[in-house]
Amino acid sequence: QVQLLESGGGLVQAGGSLRLSCAASGRTSAILHMSWYRQVPGKERALVARINWSTGNTYYSDSVKGRFTMSRDIAKNTLYLQMNNLKPEDTATYYCAAGVRTWSTNDYWGQGTQVTVSS
C-alpha cells in the first residue's frame, strides 16, 4: 500500500557529502515513521536513522551522529538523509523503510541505493 523509491546514491570521496531521497507513494497517509537503513555484504541490515513522521522526533545511530541529518517533507511525502563528512565505512546499500502500525514496525521497504565512499 506504500511504495518507496530511493535516489541520490553514488560515488564520493571521503569527506564529501551526499543527499539521499526517499519518495513515498500510495497510502502515504498511513505512514507513522520512516527510517534509513544500510547494509553491506555479509552483515545485517542496520538502522541509520528514524523519524516520527508526525512529530519529527528523530533517532540516529551512534556511527552517524553529528554527520548525518534526517528530514522530511510531508507535503512531498519525501524523506531525506543528508550525509556529510562521509567515511569509507559508510559504504553500503541504503534502504528506506516506512512503518504504518507501530514505532518499531517496518512494513514497507524501498529497493535501495548504493553509496560508495572512496578513501
GULUMDO-710186 format. One record per residue: x, y, z of N, C-alpha, C, O in turn; residue number from 1. Coordinates in nm, 4 decimals, padded with zeros to 6 digits. Layout:
REM GULUMDO-710186
<<X Y Z> <X Y Z> <X Y Z> <X Y Z> NUM> ...
REM end
This chain:
REM GULUMDO-710186
<<00.0823 -00.1209 00.0000> <00.0000 00.0000 00.0000> <00.0851 00.1251 00.0000> <00.0367 00.2333 -00.0333> 1> <<00.2102 00.1118 00.0366> <00.3046 00.2222 00.0321> <00.4238 00.1782 -00.0513> <00.4826 00.0729 -00.0265> 2> <<00.4585 00.2577 -00.1482> <00.5742 00.2318 -00.2314> <00.6819 00.3344 -00.2001> <00.6534 00.4530 -00.1834> 3> <<00.8053 00.2877 -00.1923> <00.9179 00.3730 -00.1569> <01.0240 00.3631 -00.2652> <01.0564 00.2539 -00.3119> 4> <<01.0772 00.4760 -00.3042> <01.1784 00.4808 -00.4087> <01.2934 00.5689 -00.3630> <01.2777 00.6899 -00.3470> 5> <<01.4094 00.5072 -00.3422> <01.5282 00.5808 -00.3008> <01.6026 00.6357 -00.4214> <01.5953 00.5809 -00.5314> 6> <<01.6737 00.7441 -00.3987> <01.7596 00.8012 -00.5001> <01.8681 00.8825 -00.4315> <01.8595 00.9107 -00.3120> 7> <<01.9686 00.9195 -00.5066> <02.0727 01.0070 -00.4556> <02.2037 00.9397 -00.4236> <02.3008 01.0075 -00.3899> 8> <<02.2095 00.8089 -00.4331> <02.3342 00.7404 -00.4068> <02.4359 00.7664 -00.5160> <02.4039 00.8196 -00.6222> 9> <<02.5585 00.7278 -00.4875> <02.6644 00.7469 -00.5840> <02.8000 00.7243 -00.5230> <02.8128 00.6715 -00.4126> 10> <<02.9007 00.7650 -00.5963> <03.0399 00.7528 -00.5545> <03.0912 00.8882 -00.5092> <03.0764 00.9881 -00.5796> 11> <<03.1509 00.8909 -00.3927> <03.2014 01.0155 -00.3371> <03.3311 00.9874 -00.2621> <03.3498 00.8787 -00.2076> 12> <<03.4187 01.0841 -00.2596> <03.5426 01.0705 -00.1845> <03.5186 01.0924 -00.0360> <03.4248 01.1615 00.0036> 13> <<03.6037 01.0332 00.0444> <03.5945 01.0535 00.1886> <03.5963 01.2020 00.2209> <03.6745 01.2789 00.1650> 14> <<03.5089 01.2400 00.3116> <03.4941 01.3797 00.3471> <03.3881 01.4519 00.2684> <03.3515 01.5644 00.3025> 15> <<03.3379 01.3899 00.1638> <03.2364 01.4510 00.0815> <03.0975 01.4312 00.1369> <03.0792 01.3780 00.2464> 16> <<02.9993 01.4748 00.0592> <02.8606 01.4717 00.1027> <02.7702 01.4155 -00.0055> <02.7992 01.4257 -00.1247> 17> <<02.6616 01.3569 00.0378> <02.5545 01.3115 -00.0491> <02.4231 01.3359 00.0219> <02.4169 01.3393 00.1448> 18> <<02.3182 01.3528 -00.0566> <02.1844 01.3602 -00.0013> <02.0982 01.2534 -00.0642> <02.0778 01.2519 -00.1856> 19> <<02.0480 01.1645 00.0183> <01.9577 01.0607 -00.0270> <01.8138 01.1070 -00.0130> <01.7792 01.1811 00.0791> 20> <<01.7314 01.0624 -00.1050> <01.5894 01.0924 -00.1008> <01.5100 00.9635 -00.1064> <01.5524 00.8657 -00.1679> 21> <<01.3968 00.9641 -00.0429> <01.3042 00.8520 -00.0471> <01.1654 00.9073 -00.0711> <01.1071 00.9716 00.0162> 22> <<01.1133 00.8823 -00.1887> <00.9812 00.9299 -00.2256> <00.8780 00.8214 -00.1985> <00.8894 00.7095 -00.2486> 23> <<00.7787 00.8549 -00.1199> <00.6723 00.7613 -00.0859> <00.5485 00.7900 -00.1684> <00.5144 00.9053 -00.1948> 24> <<00.4826 00.6839 -00.2082> <00.3580 00.6960 -00.2822> <00.2612 00.5897 -00.2336> <00.2975 00.5022 -00.1550> 25> <<00.1393 00.5978 -00.2806> <00.0367 00.5073 -00.2349> <-00.0352 00.5649 -00.1144> <-00.0708 00.6827 -00.1123> 26> <<-00.0560 00.4811 -00.0146> <-00.1290 00.5228 00.1041> <-00.0353 00.5913 00.2020> <-00.0085 00.5405 00.3109> 27> <<00.0133 00.7058 00.1619> <00.1101 00.7771 00.2443> <00.0498 00.8319 00.3722> <00.1223 00.8592 00.4679> 28> <<-00.0805 00.8483 00.3754> <-00.1446 00.8987 00.4959> <-00.1327 00.8020 00.6124> <-00.1534 00.8405 00.7275> 29> <<-00.0998 00.6777 00.5838> <-00.0869 00.5761 00.6880> <00.0512 00.5726 00.7515> <00.0713 00.5006 00.8493> 30> <<00.1457 00.6472 00.6997> <00.2832 00.6410 00.7486> <00.2937 00.7017 00.8879> <00.2538 00.8159 00.9108> 31> <<00.3477 00.6238 00.9795> <00.3736 00.6701 01.1150> <00.5188 00.7124 01.1337> <00.5466 00.8093 01.2043> 32> <<00.6100 00.6414 01.0717> <00.7512 00.6733 01.0830> <00.8238 00.6227 00.9604> <00.7770 00.5322 00.8914> 33> <<00.9389 00.6825 00.9342> <01.0228 00.6384 00.8246> <01.1672 00.6314 00.8725> <01.2079 00.7020 00.9648> 34> <<01.2422 00.5453 00.8078> <01.3773 00.5173 00.8527> <01.4701 00.4997 00.7341> <01.4270 00.4701 00.6226> 35> <<01.5977 00.5186 00.7606> <01.7042 00.4797 00.6705> <01.7829 00.3670 00.7353> <01.8242 00.3764 00.8508> 36> <<01.8026 00.2621 00.6602> <01.8882 00.1508 00.6990> <02.0005 00.1386 00.5978> <01.9921 00.1920 00.4872> 37> <<02.1051 00.0683 00.6365> <02.2108 00.0386 00.5418> <02.2609 -00.1032 00.5637> <02.2512 -00.1589 00.6730> 38> <<02.3144 -00.1595 00.4568> <02.3589 -00.2974 00.4616> <02.4791 -00.3161 00.3707> <02.4829 -00.2657 00.2584> 39> <<02.5764 -00.3891 00.4213> <02.6927 -00.4281 00.3429> <02.6925 -00.5793 00.3318> <02.6333 -00.6469 00.4160> 40> <<02.7573 -00.6342 00.2298> <02.7577 -00.7792 00.2143> <02.8094 -00.8505 00.3383> <02.9118 -00.8126 00.3953> 41> <<02.7381 -00.9531 00.3788> <02.7787 -01.0328 00.4924> <02.7380 -00.9784 00.6275> <02.7666 -01.0400 00.7301> 42> <<02.6716 -00.8637 00.6293> <02.6302 -00.8048 00.7549> <02.4799 -00.7810 00.7557> <02.4153 -00.7709 00.6514> 43> <<02.4278 -00.7727 00.8749> <02.2857 -00.7490 00.8936> <02.2521 -00.6045 00.8605> <02.3316 -00.5134 00.8835> 44> <<02.1336 -00.5860 00.8064> <02.0864 -00.4520 00.7783> <02.0753 -00.3736 00.9090> <02.0149 -00.4211 01.0051> 45> <<02.1330 -00.2550 00.9124> <02.1434 -00.1778 01.0347> <02.0696 -00.0455 01.0225> <02.0714 00.0189 00.9176> 46> <<02.0058 -00.0067 01.1296> <01.9348 00.1200 01.1338> <02.0333 00.2354 01.1352> <02.1293 00.2357 01.2122> 47> <<02.0090 00.3326 01.0502> <02.0882 00.4538 01.0449> <02.0176 00.5677 01.1171> <02.0767 00.6344 01.2021> 48> <<01.8921 00.5895 01.0833> <01.8155 00.6980 01.1426> <01.6675 00.6697 01.1265> <01.6251 00.5995 01.0347> 49> <<01.5904 00.7255 01.2175> <01.4461 00.7074 01.2123> <01.3788 00.8373 01.2539> <01.4298 00.9110 01.3383> 50> <<01.2645 00.8639 01.1938> <01.1909 00.9848 01.2251> <01.0440 00.9520 01.2444> <00.9845 00.8771 01.1669> 51> <<00.9872 01.0093 01.3486> <00.8437 01.0032 01.3662> <00.7812 01.0989 01.2652> <00.8088 01.2188 01.2667> 52> <<00.6983 01.0456 01.1791> <00.6510 01.1247 01.0663> <00.5675 01.2442 01.1097> <00.5720 01.3496 01.0462> 53> <<00.4927 01.2286 01.2153> <00.4043 01.3360 01.2580> <00.4733 01.4371 01.3483> <00.4524 01.5575 01.3333> 54> <<00.5551 01.3902 01.4419> <00.6186 01.4804 01.5383> <00.7534 01.5327 01.4921> <00.7962 01.6396 01.5358> 55> <<00.8210 01.4594 01.4045> <00.9547 01.4964 01.3632> <01.0646 01.4506 01.4564> <01.1817 01.4797 01.4316> 56> <<01.0309 01.3805 01.5620> <01.1330 01.3274 01.6519> <01.2231 01.2308 01.5765> <01.1757 01.1482 01.4985> 57> <<01.3517 01.2416 01.6002> <01.4488 01.1631 01.5251> <01.5375 01.0810 01.6171> <01.5557 01.1123 01.7348> 58> <<01.5912 00.9762 01.5599> <01.6903 00.8923 01.6247> <01.8025 00.8680 01.5244> <01.7775 00.8451 01.4061> 59> <<01.9260 00.8732 01.5727> <02.0414 00.8451 01.4897> <02.1285 00.7396 01.5561> <02.1453 00.7389 01.6781> 60> <<02.1827 00.6522 01.4760> <02.2794 00.5580 01.5285> <02.4061 00.6326 01.5677> <02.4368 00.7384 01.5128> 61> <<02.4789 00.5764 01.6628> <02.5994 00.6429 01.7114> <02.7012 00.6665 01.6003> <02.7754 00.7646 01.6039> 62> <<02.7051 00.5785 01.5032> <02.8053 00.5878 01.3991> <02.7853 00.7065 01.3055> <02.8787 00.7460 01.2356> 63> <<02.6652 00.7639 01.3030> <02.6388 00.8734 01.2108> <02.6024 01.0026 01.2810> <02.5857 01.1053 01.2152> 64> <<02.5899 01.0004 01.4115> <02.5548 01.1215 01.4842> <02.6564 01.2314 01.4573> <02.7774 01.2089 01.4603> 65> <<02.6049 01.3495 01.4313> <02.6911 01.4624 01.4026> <02.7314 01.4743 01.2575> <02.7846 01.5776 01.2170> 66> <<02.7076 01.3718 01.1784> <02.7433 01.3736 01.0369> <02.6220 01.3656 00.9453> <02.6195 01.4286 00.8396> 67> <<02.5223 01.2889 00.9851> <02.4022 01.2702 00.9039> <02.2862 01.3459 00.9658> <02.2754 01.3570 01.0879> 68> <<02.2004 01.3975 00.8805> <02.0811 01.4663 00.9253> <01.9615 01.4152 00.8471> <01.9612 01.4167 00.7240> 69> <<01.8617 01.3709 00.9181> <01.7404 01.3191 00.8569> <01.6324 01.4263 00.8612> <01.6182 01.4973 00.9608> 70> <<01.5571 01.4376 00.7535> <01.4490 01.5337 00.7490> <01.3371 01.4797 00.6613> <01.3529 01.3785 00.5930> 71> <<01.2260 01.5479 00.6643> <01.1115 01.5051 00.5856> <01.0415 01.6251 00.5260> <01.0491 01.7359 00.5791> 72> <<00.9737 01.6024 00.4160> <00.8854 01.6998 00.3550> <00.7499 01.6318 00.3465> <00.7247 01.5521 00.2561> 73> <<00.6641 01.6636 00.4401> <00.5349 01.5960 00.4479> <00.4525 01.6208 00.3220> <00.3891 01.5289 00.2700> 74> <<00.4532 01.7439 00.2733> <00.3748 01.7769 00.1556> <00.4187 01.6969 00.0341> <00.3364 01.6616 -00.0504> 75> <<00.5481 01.6682 00.0250> <00.6016 01.5921 -00.0877> <00.6135 01.4437 -00.0587> <00.6565 01.3666 -00.1445> 76> <<00.5755 01.4029 00.0619> <00.5867 01.2619 00.1012> <00.7272 01.2085 00.0763> <00.7457 01.0990 00.0232> 77> <<00.8242 01.2874 00.1155> <00.9626 01.2544 00.0860> <01.0481 01.2612 00.2114> <01.0352 01.3527 00.2928> 78> <<01.1342 01.1639 00.2249> <01.2303 01.1547 00.3334> <01.3691 01.1821 00.2779> <01.4011 01.1413 00.1663> 79> <<01.4509 01.2508 00.3555> <01.5858 01.2843 00.3130> <01.6874 01.2387 00.4164> <01.6576 01.2274 00.5353> 80> <<01.8066 01.2130 00.3683> <01.9197 01.1874 00.4556> <02.0386 01.2640 00.4011> <02.0977 01.2257 00.3001> 81> <<02.0731 01.3721 00.4682> <02.1898 01.4500 00.4318> <02.3108 01.3882 00.4991> <02.3179 01.3828 00.6219> 82> <<02.4048 01.3422 00.4206> <02.5219 01.2730 00.4708> <02.6442 01.3594 00.4446> <02.6810 01.3835 00.3297> 83> <<02.7062 01.4054 00.5515> <02.8251 01.4887 00.5428> <02.9448 01.4160 00.6021> <02.9300 01.3214 00.6794> 84> <<03.0626 01.4617 00.5649> <03.1865 01.4021 00.6144> <03.1830 01.2508 00.6007> <03.2088 01.1776 00.6963> 85> <<03.1512 01.2062 00.4826> <03.1386 01.0631 00.4594> <03.2720 00.9917 00.4762> <03.3782 01.0447 00.4437> 86> <<03.2629 00.8715 00.5273> <03.3780 00.7871 00.5521> <03.3653 00.6581 00.4732> <03.2542 00.6173 00.4394> 87> <<03.4772 00.5933 00.4432> <03.4674 00.4651 00.3720> <03.3761 00.3642 00.4410> <03.3114 00.2834 00.3742> 88> <<03.3705 00.3681 00.5713> <03.2846 00.2761 00.6451> <03.1368 00.3027 00.6236> <03.0532 00.2209 00.6623> 89> <<03.1029 00.4158 00.5626> <02.9639 00.4436 00.5288> <02.9209 00.3746 00.4003> <02.8025 00.3748 00.3667> 90> <<03.0148 00.3160 00.3286> <02.9819 00.2465 00.2053> <02.8829 00.1343 00.2327> <02.9083 00.0473 00.3160> 91> <<02.7717 00.1366 00.1635> <02.6659 00.0386 00.1856> <02.5534 00.0645 00.0870> <02.5516 00.1656 00.0167> 92> <<02.4611 -00.0280 00.0837> <02.3342 -00.0044 00.0176> <02.2390 00.0537 00.1208> <02.2169 -00.0050 00.2267> 93> <<02.1838 00.1678 00.0895> <02.0955 00.2370 00.1818> <01.9505 00.2136 00.1421> <01.9129 00.2288 00.0259> 94> <<01.8704 00.1764 00.2404> <01.7308 00.1433 00.2190> <01.6408 00.2364 00.2987> <01.6712 00.2732 00.4121> 95> <<01.5327 00.2723 00.2386> <01.4282 00.3485 00.3045> <01.3205 00.2526 00.3530> <01.2865 00.1567 00.2837> 96> <<01.2672 00.2780 00.4711> <01.1615 00.1955 00.5265> <01.0523 00.2836 00.5845> <01.0779 00.3946 00.6311> 97> <<00.9314 00.2323 00.5808> <00.8164 00.3033 00.6362> <00.7377 00.2113 00.7275> <00.7171 00.0940 00.6965> 98> <<00.6942 00.2650 00.8393> <00.6095 00.1926 00.9314> <00.4719 00.2532 00.9341> <00.4566 00.3753 00.9345> 99> <<00.3722 00.1685 00.9357> <00.2334 00.2154 00.9337> <00.1553 00.1704 01.0560> <00.0395 00.2090 01.0721> 100> <<00.2155 00.0899 01.1423> <00.1427 00.0374 01.2572> <00.1987 00.0890 01.3897> <00.1289 00.1569 01.4651> 101> <<00.3244 00.0566 01.4174> <00.3867 00.0992 01.5420> <00.5236 00.1575 01.5137> <00.5751 00.1469 01.4024> 102> <<00.5819 00.2190 01.6149> <00.7131 00.2791 01.6011> <00.8192 00.1771 01.5623> <00.9137 00.2104 01.4908> 103> <<00.8050 00.0553 01.6078> <00.9069 -00.0467 01.5877> <00.8835 -00.1345 01.4660> <00.9636 -00.2241 01.4394> 104> <<00.7779 -00.1119 01.3925> <00.7430 -00.1975 01.2800> <00.7776 -00.1318 01.1475> <00.7281 -00.0234 01.1167> 105> <<00.8619 -00.1968 01.0696> <00.8927 -00.1537 00.9332> <00.8107 -00.2385 00.8377> <00.8375 -00.3574 00.8207> 106> <<00.7126 -00.1787 00.7764> <00.6171 -00.2517 00.6948> <00.6476 -00.2472 00.5461> <00.6055 -00.3356 00.4715> 107> <<00.7197 -00.1459 00.5026> <00.7496 -00.1300 00.3615> <00.8944 -00.0888 00.3447> <00.9515 -00.0185 00.4281> 108> <<00.9526 -00.1347 00.2336> <01.0932 -00.1083 00.2050> <01.1105 -00.0618 00.0616> <01.0374 -00.1035 -00.0282> 109> <<01.2071 00.0241 00.0419> <01.2466 00.0617 -00.0918> <01.3455 -00.0373 -00.1492> <01.3822 -00.1353 -00.0844> 110> <<01.3882 -00.0107 -00.2714> <01.4764 -00.1032 -00.3414> <01.6234 -00.0852 -00.3062> <01.7054 -00.1723 -00.3351> 111> <<01.6566 00.0257 -00.2450> <01.7930 00.0526 -00.2064> <01.8672 00.1385 -00.3065> <01.8381 00.1359 -00.4261> 112> <<01.9623 00.2139 -00.2571> <02.0504 00.2932 -00.3411> <02.1924 00.2797 -00.2878> <02.2153 00.2842 -00.1669> 113> <<02.2863 00.2633 -00.3783> <02.4236 00.2345 -00.3402> <02.4998 00.3622 -00.3100> <02.4952 00.4586 -00.3864> 114> <<02.5693 00.3613 -00.1984> <02.6600 00.4691 -00.1603> <02.7990 00.4101 -00.1467> <02.8200 00.3164 -00.0698> 115> <<02.8925 00.4642 -00.2201> <03.0299 00.4185 -00.2144> <03.1198 00.5362 -00.1820> <03.1187 00.6377 -00.2517> 116> <<03.1972 00.5221 -00.0765> <03.2878 00.6275 -00.0316> <03.4301 00.5777 -00.0496> <03.4696 00.4776 00.0101> 117> <<03.5050 00.6463 -00.1299> <03.6431 00.6078 -00.1565> <03.7368 00.6820 -00.0634> <03.7072 00.7927 -00.0183> 118> <<03.8500 00.6200 -00.0351> <03.9497 00.6801 00.0517> <04.0550 00.7560 -00.0262> <04.1467 00.8128 00.0332> 119> 
REM end
